[in-house]
Amino acid sequence: MPIAIEGVDYFTAADIQRELGVVRQTLWRWRRARVIPQGLRYRSKAIVFTRAEVEAIREYSNRLEPADSPQPHRGSGAAPAAQKEDS
């Protein structure tokens, strides 16, 4: 159930987990790696996401890649897209 703030709907991690079938640890790992939107802090504790951010998370969670493509190094903290921007 979204949280409405000044006419904008925001979604919690629990909302995203239910909708996408992704566990909380995976969401936070993706945030740490900066491969999904970072969201906004609500009331000094909860992280919430806009509808557009939820859609970006959905797209990332449902991505398809060639099976023989190299996997990004876990814990590197940088996404392939972020590396391209720095080049």
Helices and strands as residue ranges (DSSP letters): E 3-5, E 8-12, H 13-20, H 24-32, E 40-42, E 46-50, H 51-61, H 80-86
